[in-house]
Amino acid sequence: MLKVRRRARLLAAALAGTLWLSTLAACGDSDDAGSGDTLRLWHYETPDSAMGKAWTQAIAEFKKQHPDVKVEFESKGFEQIQKTAPQVLNSDEAPDLLEYNKGNATTGQLSKRQLLTDLTGEAKKRGWDKAIPPTVATTSRYDKNGVMGSGNWYGVPNYAEYTMVYYNKDLFKEHDVKVPTTVAELETALAAFKKAGLTPFANGGAEYVAQQYVYQLALSQADRSWAESYQMKGKTDFSDEAWTYAAETFADWVDKGYIAKNSSGLKAEDTGVSFMQGKHPMFFSGSWWFGRFDAEIKKFDWDTFMWPESKQTLGSGGNLWVVPEGADNKELAYDFIDITMKKKIQNTLGNAGGVPVAADASAITEPRSKKLIERYDELAGNDGLAYYPDWPANGFYDTLASEVQKLITQSAKPAAVLKSLQAEYDENVLQE
């Protein structure tokens, strides 16, 4: 049954890639696609996000430095690139530069298939290897098997990220709920909001949101060696205390109404928007939402807190700039990456609610942004970043989404979900 599901997923991904390529071929400007004076650039940051603002500024700066070069920017969805990148990058429709998800199962696999340009020489020549902290550079480098942490550079992250709980300060005040610092206080807060007729956590099961709740619950019961074994060594026991606690607690929260049963089909965008609309007191997700919330939430005050009693959370260097092996204008791509590493762009990113990797600390003046960056520095310094749950195995993003959806719809018990995850992990895990 697992093999049948896997073949179906691969066929769907292949068909999706074929359809997207057909659309690009029909709509693209063939005269510009291979010209020497055009930079074709893709990324999936929204205009109001910190990264979106910074990359818009970087494009403007690039045009100043290269007045004779045309920039063709296309906004792509995260899921769109996630599912179709292998097909696109193995075709003539590949851009010169794109933002791509980091990790063994994504950038690692593209590097292993030789679909990405080795950036090691450029990283040394342009000083990226010195500017990017080692904790962030972990996701830039991949060995011959596509496992992160060593080997050559195949991507450049110009920001970092981590997860936290966003909370609606007005709702907390209205319902006399204190910001939790312990698991017991978190459970008390969840019960209080449910009693008041609110679904405490915003959640989306169709994409990454729900699986990240489950992974955070597991991390709260695990140490660093557990995370490294799962992420880097290809070894985990889904029946252990940490995974069992995570699946059972998540299922219990669904049963109690702390997470909505009808959230299984919601996407990440739907989830974030529902929090921005004030429908939920809390939303566990990443710093990539921070700048957007800062720009768009006008009706209530909000802040963040870290997951109670957990030394680890999801996080890493940010998504990567990667250069396809078949790119027409690699030097222009390198120049653009270099601009995004300049302090002017990095400072914009920091003040807009991002976590820059090479900013001037004294130039970050927005108080909430300063707190965001300081917290990241503390996590990174204490080995508190445990990456993301889908990274260790090929196709595991879709596996996690579909299995965690069963916990939301209550169509499978936690033990059955964990058994399925173990089988998929063992068959598809990437090892050193």
Helices and strands as residue ranges (DSSP letters): H 2-27, H 30-33, E 38-43, H 50-65, E 70-75, H 78-89, E 97-100, I 104-108, H 109-112, H 120-126, H 128-131, H 134-137, G 138-140, E 141-142, E 152-153, E 159-168, H 169-174, H 183-195, H 208-219, H 224-232, H 241-256, G 261-263, H 268-276, E 282-286, G 287-289, H 290-296, E 302-305, E 315-317, E 320-322, H 330-340, H 343-351, E 355-356, G 361-363, H 367-381, H 396-409, H 414-428
